Every structure is written in C-alpha cells, then in structure tokens.
C-alpha cells in the first residue's frame, strides 16, 4: 500500500530533470565505453600480432644463412634465444622440404614433418601467415609463419614459425575493460551529481516562485523573489516581482474604490431613507400640529387616527427591510412542499392580478422532492418577485409560474481537476412575465441594495430576495428582453439522502 502511494505520487520537476539528464548521460557513457573498449582491444591485438611478426621476421633474417649452410646447431641457438622472450611459447625453423630443422621445445621432432592443419598451412605459405588456434598444451596461441627467400631466387629455402601466448593479451583486455567500466561508473556518478546541482539551480528559483505564488494566493502581496540570474528563470522572477507590485497597487486602488463605493452606497441609502421616511414624517408632523389646534374637531381627529398609524407602519416596514439586510439571518427551517408554497404565495396576489387584467399560468412538476427552508422568508422572496412582475405588466399580460427538478454539478469544473463532479438535485422555480423588460444597465444592478428605478421605494426588495436565496444555499438568475418580459430562475438545493438519485 505504501509503495502504491509512492507510485501514485507525481514526480517533481527536479526528479524529472535528473532522470532526463541520466537517461541522456547513461547511453553516451555506455557508447563511449564500448567504443573505447573496442579500440583498446583492437590495439592490444594488433600490438601482439606485430610483436609476433617482428620476432618471426628477426628470427628469419638471422636464420637464412644457417638454413643455406645447414648449420642446425646455430639454428637451435637462435630458436632458444627467441623462445626466452616474454609470451613466446615456441620457435621453429623448417627447411626447404618442410622438415623441422630446429624446435625450441621439442627436439625429438627435428627432421620430422608436423601433420596438423596449422603446421601444414605454415609449411606451405609463401607469405607472412598468422593463425590463431587453441591447444591443451599451449592454450590460446597466435602462430606466425614467415617464409625465407634468397634475394634473386624465387625458391623458398625454409619457414620460420613463432608461437605467442594470448593469455597476457586477454589479461590486458580484461584490465582495460575494468578500467573503462570504472571510468563509466565514475562518469555516471559525476554526471548524476552534476545533474542534481544543475536541477537544484534550475528548480530552486521555481520553488521560491511557487512559495511566492502560494503566499500571493493567501493574500500576501509583499512577496519579492531575489533575481540571481539573467536567463529565463531570472526574467520569470522579475515578472513575478512586477506582478506582485502591480497587484499591490491594484489592491490599494480597490480599497480606495471600495471605500468610495461604501460612501456612495451610504449616500444612496441615506437619500432613499430620507426620501421614503420624509413623506410619512411630514404627514405625521402636519397632523400633529393640526391636532394640537383642532383637537375638538371630529373630522381632524378621524384623519389623524387613520393616517398617522398608517404612516408609522410605513416607516416601520422601511426600518425592518434595512435590518433584514444588516443583521445575521436566522432561519426557522422546516420541510416544505415547493408547489404548495408557490400556490399559497400566488393566492396573495389574485386581486392585484385580476385588477391588472393579468393571466396567471402554473406549470408545476409532480413528485418534486421537498426542501428544507424558512416558509415565511420564502413567501416573501417569491412574493417580491411576483409583485414586481405584476407591476411591470399592468395592465394586461401573462404571469407564468414553473417548477421542475434540476441537477447541477456539486462543484464547478476546474482545469486543474478535470474529474467530473457528482450531480446534485435542486428544485428549480421560474417566474416568467411578459412585461416591459429590464434594460441591461439596470439588470446588472437589480440586486444592489438601495438601487431602484421606482418613484417610491428604497430599493431593498430585490436585495432581500437575493439574501433569502443565498441564506438557503441556493442561486438566483435573471434574464430579460426589453419589450418582451423578464424571467427569474431560483434554484434551491434538495437535502441529499439515501432516496435521492440522479436521473437516468
């Protein structure tokens, strides 16, 4: 299991660099070692051959006169001297008939003809002949045969044979192979060490860059990477430093913009509150002054009792809407049938819809799973949307309420993690009207607090709708075509349980 985890672990850039360098170094070292070994081996073999031929030619030159005069004692002395040379196994002289004139190792064969294949070839050759053969007595041998000619005569007067042992040659070849192998191992070690040093030099700044990126991801824009070179890595470090400086400057600008937006929002809020509260306060102030002077007038008292409480309720509703957005939300969760909740909300607007000559159509999917939510807040959420839809259409139009089951990925797709996410169920509610539509510049700010295009109102209705949907961990989208109508789409999550399943 531990080994499996190691195999699944992705190799670092440094490891990849070292592996790539070694994969390049190893074949080069092996090829170089084989080439050197091949050349050294051939050189040793050629040196042994040349030495054997030189010994045979020297013996031939010294033996020519003795072969002509049949001076066998001198020939024996010459082959004896040659056989004492290093690696020389034997020295033989043959007369013109191919018979042994002298033999350094076996004097009993003198005057005889050797019948083995190597001896027969040597006796008949008319040019320098090198034969390699093996025997139990001598092992691996180079046999060099040099014919003896008299200047001015085409006849061969004899043959000189010298046998040289190959054991020392093989030992030298083996030693050479070991030296080359040792050199290859050392070269591989040095190459690996060099690749590690180069990899560290390359990956070190990249590692620093990764740490810097992680710090920037955490919000620390003070990160600066030291520039140690003028190559691509150094340029990358300079680009990162420039980026963090620009991001830091952008953050300062964003903070300034955010402060400006807060002041602007505060001004908008103050203007909206002042506009919406000023009218009821003016009415209350007027009737307060009237009642002090006309307290006994029944008509003034009746208007006071009718208008002042209504205006105070209006102020109270404005303040409650503001508190709805400002304070933390607490939900009274219960299991809700969304179709039932939509029908009950729609009942509240039957009279305004009828007065505005608006046709209401419902397309509610059967078998919808229940959701967990705050019933009162959801009534208010869909009620605000329906109320705006009726106001945008009156007089005349069609209001369509649609519910359905929808599936969305649990997490958004990420290029760094291409694994498809599991699908989770949502109850989708669509409220479609055929009203005037909303201009794009207004649509972009429709959920902003205190933004309104109406003469009356603070502009908190759609902001409260957005807040309620978010509190239920849902999403809301709006699309509109000017002159054709507007569609609000609300997605509310379904509690995932053992009975929840994805569609086929």
NORFENNOR-V449668 format. One line per field, one symbol per residue. ss: DSSP state (~ for helix, > for strand, _ for the rest). psi: psi as a letter, one per 30 degrees, with the letter a starting at -180 (. if undefined). burial: + if it has 16 or more other C-alpha atoms within 10 Angstrom, else -. A space follows every 10 residues. Layout:
ss=???
psi=???
burial=???
//
This chain:
ss=_~~~~~~~__ __~~~~~~~~ ~~~~~~~~~~ ~~~~~~~~~~ ~~~~~~~~~~ ~~~~~~~~~~ ~~~~~~~~__ _~~~~~~~~~ ~~~____>>> >>>>>____> >>>___~~~_ ______~~~~ ~~~~____>> >>>>>___>> >>>>>>>>>_ _____>>>>> >>>>>_~~~~ ~~~~~~~~~~ ~~~~~~~~~~ ~~~~~~~~~~ ~~~~~~~~~~ ~~~~~~~___ __________ _~~~~~~~~~ ~~~~~~~~~~ ~~~~~~~~~~ ~~~~~~~~~~ ~~~~~~~~~~ ~~~~~~~~~~ ~~~____~~~ ~~~~~~~~~~ ~~~~~~~~~~ ~~~~~~____ __>>>>_~~~ ~~~~~~~__~ ~~~~~__>>> >>>>______ >>>>~~~~~~ ~~~~~~~~~~ ~~~___>>>> >>>>>>>>>_ ___>__>___ __>>>>>>>> >>>______~ ~~~_______ __________ ~~~~~~~~~~ ~___>>>>>> >___>>>>>> >>>_______ ____
psi=eeeeeeefkk kleeeeeeee eefeeeeeee eeeeeeeeee eeeeeeeeee eeeeeeeeee effeeeeegh ifeeeeeeee eefflkgkel kkkkaffglj ekkffjfffk glkkgleeee eeffkglkkk kklkleefbk kjjkkjkklk kfkfkkfakk kkkkkgeeee eeeeeeeeee eeeeeeeeee eeeeeeeeee eefeeeeeee eeeeeeefgj ggkkkkjflg aeeeeeeeee eeeeeeeeee eeeeeeeeee eeeeeeeeee eeeeeffeee eeeeeefeee fffhefjeee eeeefeeeee eeeeeeeeee eeeeeelkkk kiklkkjeee eeeeeeefge eeeeeghkkk kkikklgkkl lkljeeeeee efeeeeeeee effkkkakkk kkklklklke klkkefigkk lkklkkkkkk jklhaflkke feefgfgkkg klglekkfhf eeeeeeeeee fghalklkkk kkfeakkkkk kkkkkkaffk lll.
burial=---------- ---++-++-- ++--++--++ --+---+--+ +--++--++- -++-+++-++ --++--+--- -+-+++-+++ -++---++++ ++++++-+++ ++++-----+ +-+-----+- -++--+-+-+ ---------+ +++++++++- -----+++++ ++++++--+- -++--++--+ +--+---+-- ++--++-+++ --+-++--+- -++--+---- +-+++----- --++-+++-+ +--++-++-- ---------- ----+--++- -++--++--+ +--+--+--- +--------+ ---+---+-- ++-++--+-- ++-++----- -----++++- -+--++---- --+--+++-+ ---+---+++ +++++-++++ +++++++-++ -+++-+++++ +++++++--- ---------- ---+++++++ ++++++++-- -----+++++ ++----++++ +++++++++- ++-+++-+-+ ----++++++ ++++------ ----
//
